[in-house]
Amino acid sequence: MAAHQGFSANLFTTTSDMFPRAAVGSVVGIGGAMGALGIALMQKLAGYVVQATGSYSVLFMISASMYLLAVGVIHLFAPRLEQAQLD
C-alpha cells in the first residue's frame, strides 16, 4: 500500500510539474475518470479470471505489472517530462 501511495503522490506531482496551473485540475480529472473506467473494467475481468482459474494469483500478477506498464506509458508519451506549452 505504501508503494501505491508513493506512486500516486509522484503522479500528482508530475501532473502539476508538466501542466500550467489552469490545466492541472482538468488533467487530474481526466486521469481520475480513466481510472474509474479502468476499475470498472478490471472488476468485470477479475470475475472472469477467478471463475476460470479458481485463483487470485493471476490478478495479483496483473496488478503488480500495471505499475511497470504505467511508468512505461508515461515515458512513452512524455520522454523528457518537460512542461507542456498550451496556447
C-alpha distances in whole Angstrom, upper triangle without the diagonal:
4,5,5,6,9,10,11,12,14,15,17,18,20,21,23,24,26,27,30,29,31,29,25,25,26,24,21,22,23,20,19,21,21,17,19,21,19,17,20,21,18,19,23,22,20,23,25,23,22,26,27,26,25,21,18,18,19,16,13,15,16,12,12,15,14,13,16,18,17,17,21,22,21,23,26,26,26,27,28,26,29,29,31,34,35,39
4,5,5,6,9,10,10,12,14,15,17,18,20,21,22,24,26,28,28,30,28,24,24,26,24,21,23,24,21,20,23,22,19,21,23,21,20,23,24,21,22,26,25,23,26,28,26,26,30,31,29,28,25,21,21,22,19,16,18,18,15,13,16,16,13,16,18,17,17,20,22,21,22,25,26,25,26,26,24,27,28,29,33,34,38
4,5,5,6,9,10,11,12,14,15,16,18,20,21,22,24,27,27,29,27,23,24,25,23,20,22,23,19,19,22,21,17,20,22,19,19,22,23,20,22,25,24,22,25,27,25,25,29,29,27,27,24,20,19,20,18,15,15,16,12,11,13,13,10,12,15,14,13,17,18,17,19,22,23,22,23,23,21,24,26,27,31,32,36
4,5,5,6,9,10,10,12,14,15,17,19,20,21,23,26,25,27,25,21,21,22,20,17,19,19,16,15,18,17,14,16,18,16,15,19,20,17,18,22,21,19,23,25,23,23,27,28,26,26,23,19,19,19,16,14,15,14,11,10,12,11,9,12,14,12,13,16,17,16,18,21,21,21,22,23,21,24,25,26,29,30,34
4,5,5,6,9,10,11,12,14,15,17,18,20,21,24,23,25,23,19,19,21,19,16,18,19,16,15,18,18,15,17,20,18,17,20,22,19,21,24,24,22,25,28,26,26,30,31,30,29,26,22,22,22,19,17,19,18,14,14,16,14,12,15,17,14,15,18,19,17,20,22,22,22,23,23,21,23,24,25,29,29,33
4,6,5,6,9,10,11,12,14,16,16,18,20,23,22,25,23,19,20,22,19,16,19,20,17,17,20,20,17,19,22,20,19,23,24,22,23,27,26,25,28,30,28,29,32,33,31,31,28,24,24,24,21,19,19,19,16,14,16,15,11,14,16,14,13,17,18,16,18,21,21,20,21,21,18,21,22,24,27,28,32
4,6,5,6,9,10,10,12,15,15,16,18,21,21,23,21,18,19,20,17,14,17,18,14,14,18,17,14,17,19,17,17,21,21,19,21,24,23,23,26,28,26,27,30,31,30,30,27,23,22,22,19,17,18,17,13,12,13,11,8,11,13,10,10,13,14,12,14,17,18,17,18,18,16,19,20,21,25,26,30
4,5,5,6,9,10,11,13,14,15,17,19,19,21,18,15,15,17,14,11,14,15,11,11,15,14,12,14,17,15,15,19,20,18,20,23,23,22,26,28,26,27,31,31,30,31,28,24,24,23,20,19,19,18,15,14,15,13,10,13,14,11,11,15,15,13,16,18,18,17,19,19,16,19,19,20,24,24,28
4,5,5,6,9,10,11,12,14,16,18,17,20,18,14,15,17,15,12,15,17,14,14,17,17,15,18,20,19,19,22,24,22,24,27,27,26,29,31,30,31,34,35,34,34,31,27,27,27,24,22,23,21,18,18,19,16,13,16,17,14,14,17,17,15,17,20,19,18,19,19,16,18,18,20,23,24,28
4,5,5,6,9,10,10,12,14,17,17,20,18,14,16,17,15,13,16,17,14,15,18,18,16,19,21,20,20,24,24,23,25,28,27,27,31,32,31,32,35,36,35,35,32,28,27,27,24,22,22,21,18,17,18,16,12,14,15,12,11,15,15,12,14,17,16,15,16,16,12,15,15,17,21,22,26
4,5,5,6,9,10,11,12,15,16,18,15,12,13,14,11,9,13,13,10,12,15,14,13,16,18,17,18,21,22,21,23,26,25,25,29,30,29,30,33,34,33,34,31,27,27,26,23,22,22,20,17,17,17,14,11,13,14,10,10,13,12,10,12,15,14,13,15,15,12,14,14,15,19,20,24
4,5,5,6,9,10,11,13,13,15,13,9,10,12,10,7,11,12,10,11,14,15,13,16,19,18,19,22,23,22,24,27,27,27,30,32,31,32,35,36,36,36,33,30,30,29,26,24,25,23,20,20,20,17,15,17,17,13,13,17,15,13,15,18,16,15,17,17,13,15,14,15,18,19,22
4,5,5,6,9,10,12,12,15,14,10,12,14,12,11,14,15,13,15,18,18,17,20,22,21,22,25,26,26,28,31,30,30,34,35,34,35,39,39,38,39,36,32,32,31,28,27,27,25,22,22,22,19,16,18,19,15,14,17,17,13,15,18,17,14,16,15,12,13,12,14,17,18,22
4,6,5,6,9,12,12,15,13,10,13,14,11,10,14,15,12,15,18,17,16,20,21,20,22,25,26,25,28,30,29,30,33,34,33,35,38,38,38,39,36,32,31,30,28,26,26,24,22,21,21,18,15,16,16,13,12,14,13,10,12,14,13,11,12,12,8,10,10,11,15,16,20
4,5,5,6,9,10,12,9,7,9,10,7,7,11,11,10,12,15,15,15,18,20,19,21,24,24,24,27,29,29,29,33,34,33,35,38,38,38,39,36,33,32,31,28,27,27,25,23,23,22,19,17,18,18,14,14,16,14,11,13,15,13,11,14,13,10,11,9,10,13,14,18
4,6,6,7,7,10,9,6,9,11,9,9,13,14,13,15,17,18,18,21,23,22,24,27,28,28,30,32,32,33,36,37,37,38,41,42,41,42,39,36,35,34,31,30,30,28,26,26,25,22,20,21,21,17,17,19,18,14,16,19,16,14,16,15,11,11,9,11,13,14,17
4,6,8,9,12,11,9,12,14,12,12,16,16,15,18,20,20,20,23,25,25,26,29,30,29,32,34,34,34,38,39,38,40,43,43,43,43,41,37,36,35,33,31,31,29,27,26,25,23,20,21,21,18,16,18,17,14,15,17,15,12,14,12,9,8,7,9,12,14,17
4,7,9,12,10,9,12,13,10,12,15,15,14,17,19,19,19,23,24,23,25,28,28,28,31,33,33,34,37,38,37,39,42,42,42,43,40,37,36,35,32,31,31,28,26,26,25,22,20,20,20,17,15,17,15,12,13,15,12,9,12,10,7,6,4,6,9,11,14
4,7,8,6,6,10,10,8,10,13,13,13,16,18,18,19,22,23,23,25,28,28,29,31,33,33,34,37,38,38,40,43,43,43,44,42,38,38,36,33,33,32,30,28,28,27,24,22,23,22,19,18,19,17,14,16,17,14,12,15,14,10,9,6,5,8,8,12
4,5,5,6,10,11,10,12,15,15,16,18,20,21,22,24,26,26,28,30,31,32,34,36,36,37,40,41,41,43,46,46,46,47,45,41,41,40,37,36,36,33,31,32,31,27,26,27,26,22,22,23,21,18,20,21,17,15,18,17,13,11,8,7,8,8,11
4,6,5,8,10,10,12,14,15,16,17,20,21,22,24,25,26,28,30,31,32,34,36,37,37,40,42,41,43,46,47,47,47,45,41,41,40,37,36,37,34,32,32,32,28,26,28,27,23,23,25,23,20,22,23,20,18,21,20,16,15,11,11,12,11,13
4,6,7,8,10,11,13,14,16,17,18,20,22,23,25,26,27,29,31,32,33,35,36,37,40,41,41,43,46,46,47,48,46,42,42,41,38,37,38,35,33,33,33,29,28,29,28,25,25,27,24,21,23,24,21,20,23,22,18,17,13,12,12,10,12
4,6,5,6,9,10,11,12,14,15,17,18,20,21,23,24,26,27,28,30,32,33,34,37,38,38,40,42,43,44,44,42,39,39,37,34,34,34,32,29,30,29,26,25,26,25,21,22,23,20,18,20,21,18,17,20,19,16,15,12,10,11,9,12
4,5,5,6,8,10,11,12,14,15,16,18,20,21,22,24,26,26,28,31,31,32,35,36,36,38,40,41,41,42,40,36,37,35,32,32,32,29,27,28,27,24,22,24,23,19,19,21,19,16,19,20,17,16,19,19,15,14,12,11,13,12,15
4,6,5,6,9,10,10,12,14,15,16,18,20,21,23,24,25,27,29,30,31,33,35,35,37,39,40,41,41,39,35,36,35,31,31,32,29,27,28,28,24,23,25,24,20,21,23,21,18,21,22,19,19,22,22,18,18,15,15,16,14,17
4,5,5,6,9,10,10,12,14,15,17,18,20,21,23,24,26,28,28,30,32,34,34,36,38,39,40,40,38,35,36,34,31,31,31,28,26,28,27,23,23,25,23,20,21,22,19,18,21,21,18,18,22,22,18,18,16,14,15,13,16
4,5,5,6,9,10,11,12,14,15,16,18,20,21,22,24,26,27,28,31,32,32,34,36,37,37,38,36,33,33,31,28,28,29,26,24,25,24,20,19,21,19,16,17,19,16,14,17,17,14,14,18,18,15,15,13,12,14,13,16
4,5,5,6,9,10,10,12,14,15,16,18,20,20,22,25,25,26,29,30,30,32,34,35,36,36,34,31,31,29,26,26,27,24,22,23,22,19,18,20,19,15,17,19,16,14,18,19,16,16,19,20,16,17,15,15,17,16,19
4,5,5,6,9,10,11,12,14,15,17,18,20,21,23,24,25,28,29,30,31,33,35,35,36,34,31,32,30,27,27,28,25,22,24,24,20,20,22,21,17,19,21,18,17,21,21,18,19,22,23,20,20,18,17,19,17,20
4,5,5,6,9,10,11,12,14,15,17,18,20,22,22,24,26,28,28,30,32,33,34,35,33,30,30,28,25,26,26,23,21,23,22,19,19,21,19,15,18,19,16,15,19,18,16,17,20,22,19,20,18,16,18,17,19
4,5,5,6,9,10,10,12,14,15,16,18,20,21,22,24,26,26,28,30,31,31,32,30,27,27,25,22,23,23,20,18,20,19,15,15,17,15,12,14,16,13,12,16,16,14,15,19,20,17,18,17,16,19,18,21
4,5,5,6,9,10,10,12,14,15,16,19,20,20,23,25,25,26,29,30,30,31,29,26,27,25,22,22,23,20,18,20,20,16,16,19,17,14,17,19,16,16,19,20,18,19,22,23,20,22,20,20,22,21,24
4,5,5,6,9,10,11,13,14,16,17,18,20,22,23,24,26,28,29,30,31,29,26,27,25,22,23,24,21,19,21,21,17,18,21,18,16,19,20,17,17,21,21,19,20,24,25,22,24,22,21,23,22,24
4,5,5,6,9,10,11,12,14,16,16,18,20,21,22,24,26,27,28,29,27,24,25,23,20,21,21,18,16,19,18,14,15,18,15,13,16,17,14,15,18,18,16,18,21,23,21,23,22,20,23,22,25
4,5,5,6,9,10,10,12,14,15,16,18,20,20,22,24,25,26,26,25,21,22,20,17,18,19,15,14,16,16,12,13,16,14,12,15,17,14,15,18,19,17,19,22,24,21,23,23,22,25,24,27
4,5,5,6,9,10,11,13,14,15,17,19,20,21,23,25,25,26,24,21,23,21,18,19,20,17,15,18,18,15,16,19,17,15,19,20,18,19,22,22,21,23,26,27,25,27,26,25,28,26,29
4,5,5,6,9,10,11,12,14,16,17,18,20,22,23,24,25,24,21,23,21,17,19,20,17,16,19,18,15,17,19,17,15,19,20,17,19,22,21,20,23,25,28,25,27,27,25,28,27,29
4,5,5,6,9,10,10,12,14,15,16,18,20,21,22,23,21,18,19,17,14,16,16,13,12,15,15,11,14,16,14,13,16,17,15,17,20,20,19,21,24,26,24,27,26,25,28,27,30
4,5,5,6,9,10,10,12,14,15,16,18,20,20,21,19,16,18,16,13,14,16,13,11,15,15,12,14,17,16,15,18,20,18,19,23,23,22,24,26,29,26,29,29,28,31,30,33
4,6,5,7,9,10,11,13,15,16,17,19,20,21,20,18,20,18,15,17,18,15,14,18,18,15,18,21,19,18,21,22,20,22,25,25,24,27,29,32,29,32,31,30,33,32,34
4,5,5,6,9,10,11,12,14,16,17,18,19,19,16,18,16,13,16,17,13,13,17,16,14,17,19,17,17,20,21,19,21,24,23,23,26,28,31,29,31,31,30,33,32,35
4,5,5,6,9,10,10,12,14,15,16,17,16,13,15,12,9,12,13,10,10,13,14,12,15,17,15,15,19,20,18,21,23,23,23,26,28,30,28,31,32,31,34,33,36
4,5,5,6,9,10,11,12,14,15,15,15,13,15,13,10,13,15,12,12,16,17,15,18,20,19,19,22,23,22,24,27,27,27,29,31,34,32,34,34,34,37,36,39
4,5,5,7,9,10,11,13,15,15,15,14,16,14,12,15,17,14,14,18,18,17,20,22,20,20,24,25,23,26,28,28,28,31,33,35,33,36,36,35,38,37,40
4,5,5,6,9,10,11,12,13,13,12,14,11,9,13,13,11,12,16,15,14,18,20,18,19,22,22,21,24,27,26,26,29,31,34,32,35,36,35,38,37,40
4,5,5,6,8,10,10,11,10,8,11,9,7,10,12,10,11,14,15,14,17,19,18,19,23,23,23,25,28,27,28,30,32,35,33,36,37,36,39,39,42
4,6,5,6,9,10,10,11,10,13,12,10,13,15,14,14,18,19,18,21,23,22,23,26,27,26,29,31,31,31,34,35,38,37,40,40,39,42,42,45
4,6,5,6,9,10,11,11,13,11,11,14,15,14,15,19,19,18,22,23,22,23,27,27,26,29,31,30,31,34,35,39,37,40,41,40,43,42,45
4,5,5,6,8,8,8,10,7,7,11,12,11,13,16,16,16,20,21,20,22,25,25,25,27,30,29,30,33,34,37,36,39,40,39,43,42,45
4,5,5,5,5,6,9,8,8,11,13,13,14,17,18,18,21,23,22,24,27,27,27,30,32,32,33,35,36,39,38,41,42,42,45,45,48
4,6,6,8,10,12,12,12,15,16,16,18,20,21,21,25,26,25,27,30,30,30,33,35,34,36,38,39,42,41,44,45,44,47,47,50
4,6,8,10,12,11,12,15,16,15,18,20,20,21,25,25,24,26,29,29,29,32,34,33,35,37,38,42,41,44,45,44,47,47,50
4,5,8,9,8,10,13,13,14,16,18,19,20,23,24,24,26,28,28,29,32,33,33,35,37,38,41,40,43,45,44,48,48,51
4,7,9,10,11,13,15,15,17,19,20,22,24,26,25,27,30,30,31,33,35,35,37,39,40,43,42,45,46,46,49,49,52
4,6,7,8,10,11,13,14,16,17,19,21,23,23,25,27,28,29,31,33,33,35,37,37,40,39,42,43,43,47,47,50
4,6,5,6,9,10,11,12,14,16,18,20,20,22,24,25,26,28,30,30,32,34,34,37,35,39,40,40,44,44,47
4,5,5,6,9,10,11,12,14,17,18,18,20,22,23,24,27,28,29,30,32,32,35,34,38,39,39,43,44,47
4,5,5,6,9,10,11,12,15,16,16,18,21,21,22,24,26,26,28,30,30,33,32,36,37,37,41,41,45
4,5,5,6,9,10,11,13,15,15,17,19,20,20,23,25,25,26,28,29,32,31,34,35,35,39,39,42
4,5,5,6,9,10,12,14,14,16,18,19,20,22,24,25,26,28,28,31,29,33,34,35,38,39,42
4,5,5,6,9,11,11,12,15,16,17,18,21,22,22,25,26,26,29,28,32,33,34,37,38,42
4,6,5,6,9,10,10,12,15,15,16,18,20,20,22,24,24,27,26,30,31,31,35,35,39
4,6,5,8,10,10,11,14,15,16,17,19,20,22,23,24,26,25,28,30,30,33,34,37
4,6,6,8,9,11,12,14,15,17,18,19,21,22,23,25,24,27,29,30,33,34,38
4,5,5,6,9,10,11,12,14,16,16,19,20,20,23,22,26,27,28,32,33,36
4,5,5,6,9,10,10,12,14,15,16,18,19,21,20,24,25,25,29,29,33
4,5,5,6,9,10,11,12,14,16,16,17,19,18,21,23,23,27,28,32
4,5,5,6,9,10,11,12,14,15,15,18,17,21,23,23,27,29,32
4,6,5,6,9,10,10,12,14,14,17,17,20,22,22,26,27,30
4,5,5,6,9,10,11,12,13,16,14,18,19,19,23,24,28
4,5,5,6,9,10,10,10,13,12,16,18,18,22,24,27
4,5,5,6,9,10,9,13,13,16,18,19,22,24,27
4,5,5,6,8,9,13,12,15,17,17,20,21,25
4,5,5,6,7,10,8,12,13,14,17,19,22
4,6,5,4,8,8,11,14,14,18,20,23
4,6,6,10,10,13,15,15,18,20,23
4,6,9,9,11,13,12,15,16,19
4,6,5,7,9,9,13,15,18
4,6,8,11,12,15,18,21
4,5,9,11,14,17,20
4,7,9,12,15,18
4,6,9,13,16
4,6,9,13
4,6,10
4,6
4
